[in-house]
Amino acid sequence: MRNIFIPTMAIASGLFLLASCSGFLDENPKSTLTSKAYYKTEAQLTGNVTYLYRTGAPTQFASTGAYEPSFMAGNSMLTGYFTNSYEGQELSNRYSRLLTRQEQTQTISGTVDGVWDGCYRAINVANGALKSVPILLEEGTLTQASADFIEGQALFFRAFNYMMLVKTFGDVPLSEEFIMDFNQESELPRTSAATVYALIESDLRTAASKLPDATYAGNGHRVTKWIAEMALTDVLFYQGKYADAATEAKKIIGSNKFSLAVNTDEGANSAYNQLRAKDDLPESIYAYEYNSSLSTNGYTPCHAFSGSATSVFSTWVIFERVFGPTNRYLNVYEEGDLRVEPNQFFHWTYTRPDDATKSWSAPEFTTGYMDGFVNIDFDNMGYQYPGCWYYYDEEGLLSTGRGTKDWNIYRYAETLLDAAEAIVQSSSVTAEAAGYLAQVQSRAYGQTVAALTTENQALTKEQFIQACWTERLREFPFEYKIWDDCVRTGKFPNISTTTRGQVTYETLVGATNASGAQIKASDLLWPISLNEMQRNPNLTQNEGYQTR
């Protein structure tokens, strides 16, 4: 039986211990310890907190399978602008794209179980650490510095997991207590989203005050003050607390610890190829870490292609375009935008650099390739279905068969766009806001920041805000921000099928998504799993979904 709050020792064999940077991912099973003993030393506390890096919310961005993308990637499919070519098997993706989840609640319960169980498991581990820190500090087992670092990490991950839950489900059970008994059933009712958000904000502010003033790479890939500040910016931004979000984003900008990747050239050394291929860039604020020996990124490199790529590579036996944009989505990019040029974010053809006889081409769109599209003139849009170059890993695909690229969760580009929009949402178009937007635009459009800043300052408030929304569509197709932005703004981006770069915004509920389905109020949240409702009779279901 799975409880809402899964105790630490239920997953103790998967815990990791903090050690050197190179040993961060080393597994160190602790299954022989009892729950009561496990929080008695600094090493045990550290092991529990380190486990939080590899479970719950962070995995929902990064973890992929052979035929299915991460949960957050699947979330983007609600817009109809992204597809999984294997959705005939991975039905959650299909039901999301066609907005039919309400009639398929039982079928998708397994998908939401993964989010619910993983996040609450992490929250319980964090609660255990937070309960134990003051006890060990009083006993003299911990130094104040160690206590602050452990507590800061636990607070961050508790908040980050509650962020995932409340964005996904709305009102959710809230607990700050550690549940030790493996057989204890938790039957907490749902708590209002406002109350959950209040705890998230409090946790992140406290975490920021306790965590090191460093970058993620500079702190041995442990969370820092600035990761907590970025998460706080995110949650304030999502709630529409724009003045507060601007304040937090400007703290990150003012730290001078981060900068955008720059184009060394507009080919293999562009900023976007650096983001694809290199870890620990100054643009990366928080990433999910992978390495070749202990924790690879699974099938991610294979998702750069369609199924026909099996004849090109021998390192993997499965290739599938499990996440990628529709042709219509690509029309969000203006002519001359580097991001839509071949081998930047996307690609259409590939020839092995070590064997020119082996090549791949993106499949042409045909009526039978992906159903559900209506009233869209794909034939005249000038694109095939692209592969996702952002997933491409040359070493992994050509030789090792092991993907090692870390997955960026927060980038400095998002900080700048958050700050730009939040300033204008809460006041007016300023030179500061215009400059932040221009920095992100500059490397894509090949224009100077100064010239773009001047152009941005000439926009009305509404035009500027919508320019920020559009820039987010262009910049983050693989950070999976699109559905969060739809819900946050209450607007759906209607990308022109005929005019490149043209986007209009319409009221979200009632809009028709890019697969021809009408967006309903009930589409804004996922259902509570029917499995979870059976275990906890105090849970109520979200609007429109089945209760049994």
N, C-alpha and C positions, 0 to 999 in steps of 0.2 A: 504494500500500500504506500502510495506517495502522499506525503503531507504537503500542505502549502509551504511550510518552512522546513526544508530538509536539513537535518542536523549535520554538523561538521563531519562526524565520523562515518556518516553514510558514504562519503566520498573521500575519505582520508587517504586512500591509496593513490589518489590523483593529485595530492598536494605537491607543491614545489617549494624549495628553499631558496631564499636569497643568498647568493654567494658572490663570486666575482661576476663581472659583466658577462664573460664568456660562459659562466655556469648558471646564468639566470634561469635558463629553461630546464636545467637538470632536474629530473624527477627524483624524489626521495620519499618513498612510501612510508607512512606512519600508521599503518593499519593495526599494529600490535599495541598501540596506546589506547587507553580508554578515554572517553570524552572528558571525564573529570580530571584526568591527568594532563590533557593535551595543552592546557593554557597556563601551565605552571612556570615556564621558562621563556626567556626572550627568544630563543631559537624556535620554540613551538609557536609562539605568537607570530613570529616572522614568517614561518612556514605557512600558517593559515592565511595571513594577509597576502603573501605572494601568490597563493592559489587564486586570489581574486582577479589576477591579471589574465587568467586563462579560462574563465567561465562567465556565464551570464551575459550581460549587455555587450561587452566588447566582442564576443564571438558572433553576435547577431549582425555585425557589420562585416566580419572577415571570413567566417567559416562557410565553405562551399562544398558541394558534393560533385559527383560525376555528372549528374543530370539536373541539378537544382542550384540556384545561386543562394547567397546569404538571405536571411529574412529581410534585412533592410533593402536589399536589391529587389526582392519580391514585392516589398511595399511600394516601390516605384511603379510596379505594373498596374496599380490601381488607376493610374492616369491613362492607361492604354497606349502610352508612348514607348513602352519597353515590352519585350517579349522573351519567352523561353521557347526555343524551337522544339523542345521535348515536353511541352506542356500537356500532351496527350497522356503522358504518364504522371507528370508532376502536377496534379490537378489543382493544388492550391494556387499555382501561378495562373492557370486558366481561369479559375473562378474569380481571382482578383482582377485580372484584366477585363473580364466581361461583367464584373460587379454582380456576380450571382452567389456570393458567399453566404447570403442569408438562407438560401435554400439548401446549402451544402454544409451546414454547421458541423455535423458529425464528421464529415469527411475531412474538414480542415482542423479538427480538434487536435490532431497530432502536431500540426504546425504550431499552434498557439501553446500547446503543452510545453514545447521546447523553450519558448520565450518565458513563459510563466515559471516553470520549474527551475530553469537556470538562473533567472534573476532572483527568485526567492532563496535559492540555495546560497547565492552570493551574499544576499542581505543578511541571512542568518549567520554566516561565517563572520561578516563584518560586525554584526551585533555582539558576537562572542568575543571578538578582539576588543571592542569598545568597552565591554563590561569588565574585561580582565586587566586592561592597562592601568587604571587607577589602583587596583589591588596590588599588582606587581610593583608599581611605582612606590606605594606606601611601604611595601616590604623591603624595598631597596634592591629588588631584582632587576629593575630597569633604571637607566639614567633618564634624566628629563629629555635629553636629545633623542634617545631611542623611543621614549614614550610618545613624543610629539610626532616623530616620523611614522610610527606604527598607527597612531590614532589618525593622522592626516590621511594616510592611504585608506584606512577602513572607512572614514567618513566620505572620501571621494567615491569609493566604489559603492557604498550604500546609496549615495545620491545618484550616481550614474545608473544604477540598476533600477531605482525607483523612477528615474526619468524615462527609461525604456518602457517600464510598465504603464505609467500614467499616460504617456503618448499613445501607447498601443491599445489600452483597454479603458482609459478614463478613470473613474473611481476604482480604487483597488484596496485590498486589505493593507493596513499600515501597522507595523510592529517595530519597536526599538528594542525588543527583548530577545535574548538568545534562548532558543529551545534546545535543550540538551538531550532529552529522552528520545531515542530513535523511534519509539513506538507511540509517541504522543501525537495525537491528532489535533491540528489547529483548525478551528472553525470560526475564524474572525470574519465579520461582515465587511463589506466594502466601505472605505473611508472616502470622503469627498476629495476630488482632485485638488481643490484649493488647499486643503490641509496637507496633502502629500507634497504639493509644490512648496509650501512653507517649510517643511522639513528639508526638502532638497536644497533650497536656498540657504538655510541655516547651516546645513552640513558642509556645503561648498565654501561658504564664507569662512567657517572655522578651519576647514581643510587648508584653504589658501594661506591662512595665518600660521599654520604649523609645518607646511611642506617646504622643501628647499627652494630658494630663489635660483633656479637653474633650468636648463633645457632638458628634455627627455633623454636625449643622447648623453648630455653632460652629467646626468644623474644616474647613469648605468641602466637606463630604460626603466626607471621607476617614476611614478607620477610626481609632479612638481607643483609649486604654487601656480604656475602659468597654465598648466592643464586644468587645475581646479577653476582658475579664473575663466578659461575658455568655456568650460562646461557651464559655469554660472552665467556667462554671457549668452550661451545657447538657450538655457532654460528661461532667462528673462526675456530674451528676444521672442521665443516661442509663445510666451504668454502675452506679448504685446506691451511689456513694460519697457518701452523704448528708451526713455531717459536713463533708466538704471542700466540697461544693456549697453548704451553708448559709454557710460562711465566705466564699466568693466572692460569693454573692448579697448578703450583708450589707455587703460592701465597696461594691457598687453603690448599695445603699440609703443607706448612710452618706455617699456622695459628695455627696448633696443636689443633684445635677444633673438629676434626673428626677422627674416627678410624673405622676399619672394625669390624663387629660382629665376634666373635670367637666361635669355637665349644666347648661348655662345654662338650658335648658328640657328638656322630655321629647319635643320634636318635632324640628324641623330643626336645632336647636342642641344636641341631646343629645351626650354624649361619643362615642357610636357613630357619629353622623353627622359629627362632627368628625374622627374617625379615618378615615372613608370619604373625606371631601372635602378635608382639609387636610394639607399636608406640614409636616414639621419641628415637630410638636407636642412638648412636653416629655416625652410618653409614648414617643415613638419613639426607640429606642436605635440600631437599624440598619435601613436601608431600601435597596431597590434603586431607583436614581434614574431618573426619566423627565423629558423635556421635550417641548415641542410641535414644535421644529424639527429635532432630530437623533435623538431616541430616544423615540418614543411607546410607550405600553403596549399597542399592537396592538389586538386585538379584546376586551380585557377589559371595556370598557363594554357591549358587546353581550351579554355573558354574564349580564347582569342580567335578561334576558328569555328567553322561548321564541321559537320560529321565527315565530310570528304577529306579532311586533313589527315585522316588515319593513314593514307597512302604516302604522306609527306614525311612523317615522323615515326620513329620506332621506339621512342622513349615512353609513350603512353599508348594504350590500346583504345581509349575512348576520347573522342573530341566532340564537343557539342556547344553550340551557341546558346548557353543557358540564360544569358542576359545580354540584351543589346537593344539599341534604339530602332524604332521604325524609321522609314524614310521621312515621314512627316516631321518627326522630332529633329532630324538633321536640318530642316529648313529654319530652325531657330538661329542658325549661324549666318551672319552676313557674308557677302562676297569678300574675300581677303582675310577672313578670320583664320589664323594659323591653326586653331584647334580642330577645324574640320578638314584640314588638308590631310592627304594620305600619310599614314605612319606618324600621327600625332596622338589623338585619342582613338581614331578609327583607322581601318584599312580595308582595301577591296581586293588586292592581289598580293601574293607572297611567293617568292622564290627562295629556296634555301641558299644561303650565302656560300655553303660548302658543296652544293650539288645542284647545279642549274637545271637538271632534268626533273627535279621534284618541285612542283609549284601548286598553288591553291588559288582559287578565285571565289569571291563572295557569290552566293547563289542569287540569281535573278529573282525578283518578286514575281510570284505567280498566284493565281487565285487560290490554289490549293495549299500553298506553302504555310499560310497562317490565316485561319478563318476569323470571322468576327469584325472585319473592317467594312464599313459601309460609307458610301458617298464620299470616298477619298480617291482622287485621281492620281494614283501612284505612277502611272505610266509616263506622266509628263513632269515628274519631279526631278529627274536627272540623277537619281541614285539607285544603286543596288542595295540590298540588305548588307550592311558592312559587318566585318568582324571587329572585335574590340581590341585594338592595338594596345590599349592600356594594360591588358592582362598578359601581354607577350613577355616571355622570359627566355632570351636566346640561349643561355647556358643550360637551363633546365630542359628546354625543348630539343636542343641539338645534341646534348651529351649526357647530362647527369640524370635526367628524369626526376628531378627534385626542385620544386619551386621554393625560393627562399626570400622573395621580396616581402618586406613588411607592408602592412596595409594601413594607409593613412586614414585616421578617423577625424582628426582636426588639422586643418592647414591654415597658415597665416593668411592666405587669400580669403578664407571665410571670415577671419577677424576683421579684415579691411572692409569687406562687403557688409558685415554686421554693423560696423561702426558707421559707415556711410549712410546706410538706410536708417539706422536708429537715430542718428543726429537729425536727419531731415524729418522723420516721422514725429519726433518730439519737438522740433522747432521749425527750421526753414533750411533752404538750400544755402550752404555756406561753402567758403573756399576749402575749409578743412574736409568736409564731407565729399566735395567734388574731387579733391585730391586723392582721397582713399579709393574712390571708385576708379579714378584714372590709373592708379597704379596697377590694378588688376587688368584693366583694359589694354594698357600700353603694350605688354608683351604679346598679346593676342593680335592686335591691330597694326603693330609696327609704327605707331605714332608716339610722339613724346608725351610724357606725363603732363608737362606744362600746357601743351595744346589741348589735350583731352580735358584737363581741369577747366580751362576756359570754356570749352564746349559744354561741359556738365553744369557749370555755373549759370548758363543761359537757360537751363530747363526750368519749367515750373515745378512746384513741389510734387504734384502728381506725376509728371513726366519723369522726374528724378527717381522717385520711389519705384516706378515701373521699370525704369532702366536698371535699377539694382536687381529687381526680380528677374529680369531677362538675363542679366549677367550671371546670376546664380544658375539659371538653366544651362548656360553655355559652359560654365566653369566646373560644375559638380555632377556630371552625369554618372560618375563612378564613385562618388561619395554618398549618393542616394539621399539627397536633400529634398527632392522635388515634392514628395507627398507631405512632408513636414511643412514646407512652404505653402502648399495649397491649403492645408488645415489652418495654419497660422494666419494667413491673409484672408481666408474665406474666398479666394479667387482661383479660377482655373485658367491656365495659360492656353489660349486658343492660337496655336501656331499655324500661320498661313500655309496652305498647300501650294500656293502659286508664287508668293513673293518672299524671297529669302530674307531672313532677319526680322520679319514682321510678326509681332505677337500682340494680341489683344487679350484683355483680362475680363472674365465674366464671373458672375456669382457662382461659387463652387457648387452648392446644392441646386440641382436643376440643370447644370451644364451637361453637355454630352462629351464623354471622354473620347480619346483618339481611337478607340475601338468601337465607337458607336453606341455605347451604353450610357444611360442617364444616371448621373451621380445623385444618390439619395442621402438623407441625413444619417441613415444607419451605416453608410459606407465609411464614415469618418473614423470609426473605431472597429477593431477586430472583435469577434465574439469571445466571451468567456468560454473556455473549453468545457464541453459537456462532461468530460471525465472529471474535471475539477469541481463542477457543480454537483456531481454525484457524490464526491467525497466530502464536500462542504455544503450542507443545506442552507447556510446563511448567505451564500452568494446569490445575487440576482443577475439576470442576463442583460446584455446590452440590447438596445432597441432594434427590433426587426429580426433578431436571430432566434433560432429554436432553443427551447428550454430542456428538451429531452430527445 
